[in-house]
Amino acid sequence: MNTKIYPHVILPDSVEIGMFCIIGEPYRGMDPDGARTEIGEDSQIRSHTVIYAGNRIGTHFQTGHHVFIRELNRIGDHVSVGTLSVVEHHVVIGNNVRLHTQVFIPEFTIIEDNAWIGPNVVCTNAPYPKGSRVKDELAGPTIRTGAKVGANSTILPGIVIGRDALIGAGSVVTRDVPEYAIVAGNPARVKGSIFDLRYGNGERVYAVPDNPDDR
């Protein structure tokens, strides 16, 4: 066969796996008995995807081609990871999350439900690259529920992007982003609120929450 599935992988019959995939790849230091890998029902793993051992992945998961997912991640239901994207280890991804093409998600990143990450977005987690304590200081970004990150943006280590915030394309995010804010630029600065955005006919792009406390 052109696809390798290791013995410790749990796959429902409804999961579709393309050619030249590796599912359950052992990682360095793994328990000899293996780390269970689970992928939920109705998922589609496209060709040349590599998924390491120890991942817990929900239902209706899908990858593009040539996706690389390291070990020990927690990924929810209805998550899509685009072609040529990389998800490193110890990442938490909620439900209904979309990662577009060539996204990089480093260790210890948290992406909450309904977040949207545009193509070529790079998240970072090393505030002091090659420093003597670099491994001790790693801190991935936290991307809160419903936040949207535009194409070609860079998110610095430990940054928190607030709920439903909108990051303009090409931004370099160097500080935390308030919920519902629009930020853009290098460095990214607040430009307004998502509730200010309107289509040509005057309709709001994003509905104002019924509960003022949710704004």
C-alpha positions in Angstrom: 0.0 0.0 0.0 1.1 3.6 -0.6 -0.4 4.7 2.7 1.0 3.8 6.2 -1.4 3.5 9.1 0.2 2.4 12.4 -1.4 -0.1 14.7 -2.3 2.3 17.5 -4.5 4.4 15.2 -8.3 4.4 15.6 -10.2 5.1 12.4 -14.0 4.7 11.9 -14.9 3.2 8.5 -16.3 6.6 7.4 -12.8 8.2 7.3 -11.4 8.6 3.8 -7.6 8.6 3.4 -5.8 9.5 0.3 -2.6 8.1 -1.3 0.8 8.4 0.3 -0.4 9.4 3.8 1.2 8.4 7.1 -1.1 8.2 10.1 0.2 7.6 13.6 3.9 8.3 13.0 5.8 7.6 16.2 7.5 10.6 17.8 10.8 10.8 19.7 10.5 9.6 23.3 7.1 7.9 22.7 6.0 5.2 25.0 7.0 1.8 23.5 3.4 0.7 23.7 2.4 3.6 21.4 0.3 6.7 21.8 -3.2 6.2 20.7 -4.2 8.3 17.7 -7.9 9.0 17.0 -9.6 10.6 14.0 -13.4 11.1 14.2 -16.1 10.0 11.8 -16.7 11.4 8.3 -13.2 12.8 8.1 -11.1 13.2 4.9 -7.3 13.0 4.9 -6.0 14.0 1.5 -2.9 12.7 -0.1 0.6 13.2 1.4 -0.7 14.2 4.8 1.4 13.1 7.8 -0.2 12.9 11.2 2.0 11.9 14.2 0.9 9.7 17.1 -1.0 10.9 20.1 -3.5 13.2 18.3 -7.1 13.3 19.3 -9.1 14.7 16.3 -12.8 15.1 16.2 -15.4 14.4 13.5 -15.6 15.9 10.0 -11.9 16.7 10.1 -10.3 17.4 6.7 -6.9 18.2 5.4 -5.6 19.5 2.1 -2.7 17.9 0.4 0.8 17.8 2.0 -0.4 18.7 5.5 1.9 18.0 8.4 0.5 17.6 12.0 2.8 16.8 14.9 2.1 14.8 18.0 -0.2 15.2 21.0 -2.6 17.8 19.7 -6.3 18.2 20.6 -8.4 19.1 17.6 -12.2 19.5 17.7 -15.0 18.8 15.3 -15.4 20.3 11.8 -11.9 21.5 11.5 -10.2 22.1 8.2 -6.4 22.3 7.7 -5.4 23.6 4.3 -2.8 22.4 1.8 0.9 22.7 2.9 -0.1 23.8 6.4 1.9 22.7 9.5 0.5 22.2 13.0 3.3 21.6 15.6 2.8 19.6 18.8 0.8 20.4 22.0 -1.6 22.6 20.1 -5.3 22.9 21.1 -7.8 23.7 18.3 -11.5 24.0 19.0 -14.6 23.3 16.8 -15.4 24.7 13.4 -11.9 26.2 12.9 -10.5 26.9 9.4 -6.8 27.0 8.7 -6.2 28.0 5.1 -3.3 27.1 2.8 0.3 27.3 4.1 -0.6 28.3 7.7 2.1 27.6 10.4 0.8 26.9 13.9 3.7 26.4 16.5 3.7 24.5 19.8 1.5 25.6 22.6 -0.9 27.6 20.4 -4.6 27.7 21.4 -7.2 28.4 18.7 -10.8 28.5 20.0 -14.0 27.7 18.3 -15.0 29.2 15.0 -11.7 31.0 14.4 -10.6 31.6 10.8 -6.9 31.7 9.8 -6.2 33.0 6.3 -3.5 31.7 3.9 0.1 32.1 4.7 -0.5 33.2 8.3 2.5 32.5 10.5 2.1 32.2 14.3 5.3 32.3 16.4 6.2 31.0 19.9 9.8 31.9 20.6 10.3 35.3 22.0 14.1 34.8 22.2 15.2 32.5 19.2 18.3 30.5 20.0 18.4 31.9 23.5 19.9 29.8 26.3 16.3 29.2 27.7 14.4 29.2 24.5 12.5 26.0 25.2 11.5 27.2 28.7 10.1 30.5 27.3 8.0 29.1 24.4 4.5 30.6 24.3 2.2 30.2 21.4 -0.6 32.8 20.6 -4.1 32.4 21.8 -6.8 33.1 19.2 -10.1 33.5 20.8 -13.6 32.4 19.6 -14.6 33.7 16.2 -11.4 35.7 15.6 -10.3 36.1 12.0 -6.7 36.5 10.9 -6.1 37.9 7.4 -3.7 36.5 4.8 0.0 36.8 5.2 -0.2 38.1 8.8 2.3 37.3 11.5 1.3 36.8 15.1 4.1 37.2 17.7 4.6 34.8 20.7 2.1 34.8 23.6 -0.3 37.3 21.9 -4.0 37.0 22.7 -6.3 37.9 19.8 -9.7 38.7 21.4 -13.1 37.2 20.6 -14.4 38.0 17.0 -11.5 40.4 16.3 -10.4 41.0 12.7 -6.8 41.1 11.7 -6.1 42.9 8.4 -4.1 41.1 5.7 -0.4 41.5 6.0 -0.4 42.6 9.7 2.3 42.0 12.2 0.6 41.6 15.5 2.9 42.6 18.4 0.4 43.2 21.2 -2.8 41.8 22.4 -5.9 42.6 20.4 -9.2 43.6 22.1 -12.3 41.6 21.4 -14.3 42.8 18.4 -11.5 45.1 17.3 -10.2 45.6 13.8 -6.4 45.9 13.7 -4.0 46.3 10.7 -0.5 47.4 9.8 3.1 46.8 11.0 2.9 46.9 13.9 -0.8 46.3 13.9 -2.9 49.0 15.5 -6.6 49.3 16.3 -8.5 50.8 13.4 -12.1 50.4 14.7 -14.7 47.9 15.7 -16.1 45.1 13.5 -19.5 46.5 14.2 -18.6 49.6 12.2 -18.2 47.5 9.0 -21.0 47.7 6.5 -21.8 46.4 3.0 -22.6 48.7 0.2 -26.3 48.6 1.0 -25.7 49.7 4.6 -26.2 46.3 6.2 -23.8 45.4 9.0 -21.2 42.9 8.1 -21.2 41.5 11.7 -24.3 41.6 13.8 -24.2 43.3 17.1 -24.8 40.8 20.0 -28.2 41.0 21.7 -26.6 41.0 25.1 -24.5 44.2 25.6 -22.2 42.3 27.8 -21.1 40.2 24.8 -19.9 43.2 22.9 
